Amino acid sequence: MQAFKVGFVGSPENLSAVAALASDYSDIPVITDMPDLSWWSEDQIDIYQDACNELLLPLTTVLVGNHSTCAAGCTRLVQPAKPDRAGHCSASRQRVWRVYRW
């Protein structure tokens, strides 16, 4: 396997299972594709994004999302792990690249 690509997995519990699996293989990069969750209620979105922030983002090498998702959700997600001048996140000490889709 060359990378884990994680899209919408349905629940914080599923995010936890994916994060546990990915953490067992720390040498394999994780690509997190943050979906448009606008069809969900705000409470559900907040719970899912908080779980993603806590469980999956520290393992993420590449963060992907469409422009509106990243403007609303991913920006919030990456704030707790702000990159330093070298592009490393203080929380995980790894480089996180953000990629936007239009």
Secondary structure, DSSP 8 states (H G I E B T S, - for coil): ---EEE---SSHHHHHHHHHHHHHTTTS-EEEEE---TTS-HHHHHHHHHHIIIIIGGG-SEEEEEHHHIIIIIHHHHGGG-B-TTSBBTTT-SB-EEEEE-
